[in-house]
Amino acid sequence: MTATRLVPVETLHRIVEVASRAPSVHNTQPWRWQGDARTLELYADRTHQLAATDPLGRNLTISCGAALHHAQAAAGALGWSTHVVRHPDPAQPDLLASIELTPGTPSPRAQETLAAIEARRTDRRRFNAWPVPEERQAHLARIAHQRGARAVALTDESERYIAERLVRRAADRQRANPAARAELEEWLSRDAGDGVPPAALPEPADRAGAHPHRFEGTVREDHPGPEVEATDGLIVFFDTSDDPHAWLRAGEGLAAMWLAAEEAGLSLVPLSQVIEVSETRQAFQVEVLGSLAHPLLLVRVGWRSTAGTSLARTPRRPVSEVLDLV
Ligand SMILES: Cc1cc2nc3c(=O)[nH]c(=O)nc-3n(C[C@H](O)[C@H](O)[C@H](O)COP(=O)(O)O)c2cc1C
């Protein structure tokens, strides 16, 4: 017999609050939730889609997948079991998932997971110089796999060399693209509850602790140098299809991988430009993945520097703005 206790409004509110801590491209938080007494539905918010660099909504859907992961973790921690149906209605492509909530018992590691969600940041500062062992990278890829995503560590020297070259080329292409630059500037100067505030980026004055990243050369001082260091681990999310199903799963896998990295003292930084630029995405598919699969997202991982101070949290839209109760 299925238990039918109704989900209190405060519970829906708390689940969405935790889900909102998920990473999202440019901190766009491109999601909306609709909740009733038994279900939470996740919708893509197209008003927060990046038209210039994400016209298909790949990064948008990956971001929503990360929020879907966090919502399940929050529900579990609050003692609710979840049954998720992804893309439940083909007539509504923006309805990405429906989560049915039934009374359950808190999962054993729920509190640790919630703590990792609170602590996680995109930390673009330089990693510690110790390389991440291949076995550790493979373990992270397996965690994504458990969430229905596919990911593999790039450990072969020639694959890494090609990937690094394509990452640099993608950054150059976007720097030369006025629409991409304008979009980046916009999301660096939002004053509401979204976008990437300067406090979340490495201090330009702190050259030793800085690392080249996609937000440079905009409001921040330029740091010429490699985007990927020789000791960084590189992990690519891929799938046999390049569609919303694969993107949502990749987002769930990304969130699970990121929290596992956080708990292990590792930092993870997405490098999505190489996928956003069609020329480099296609080259990546052929030259790195041997045309066997579509690349969806590249991330680099490394040990967090223990010398670093803590990094400011990026803002979030208030729950009232992203949750509709029906
Ligand atoms: C799909 C996706 C793509 C991203 N791409 C990049 C990227 O190319 N470079 C980068 O520095 N951060 C990237 N990020 C990280 C976001 O900028 C970050 O999650 C957001 O600003 C919120 O900050 P937080 O992760 O510290 O909570 C990406 C995140 C997601 C989910």
The ligand as a Gaussian input file, in Angstrom:
#p B3LYP/6-31G(d) Opt

LIG

0 1
 C       26.857000      23.390000     -17.054000
 C       27.851000      24.260000     -16.320000
 C       28.867000      24.893000     -17.032000
 C       29.807000      25.687000     -16.361000
 N       30.860000      26.235000     -17.059000
 C       31.836000      26.899000     -16.409000
 C       33.003000      27.361000     -17.112000
 O       33.154000      27.151000     -18.313000
 N       33.964000      28.017000     -16.396000
 C       33.831000      28.255000     -15.047000
 O       34.735000      28.845000     -14.461000
 N       32.721000      27.835000     -14.355000
 C       31.746000      27.153000     -15.005000
 N       30.645000      26.685000     -14.315000
 C       30.491000      26.972000     -12.873000
 C       29.450000      28.078000     -12.636000
 O       29.957000      29.334000     -13.052000
 C       29.056000      28.084000     -11.138000
 O       28.434000      26.867000     -10.829000
 C       28.108000      29.220000     -10.792000
 O       28.730000      30.462000     -10.961000
 C       27.588000      29.106000      -9.343000
 O       28.654000      29.175000      -8.424000
 P       28.976000      27.974000      -7.413000
 O       29.278000      26.753000      -8.242000
 O       30.173000      28.439000      -6.633000
 O       27.772000      27.738000      -6.554000
 C       29.695000      25.884000     -14.959000
 C       28.656000      25.240000     -14.254000
 C       27.750000      24.428000     -14.918000
 C       26.677000      23.712000     -14.136000

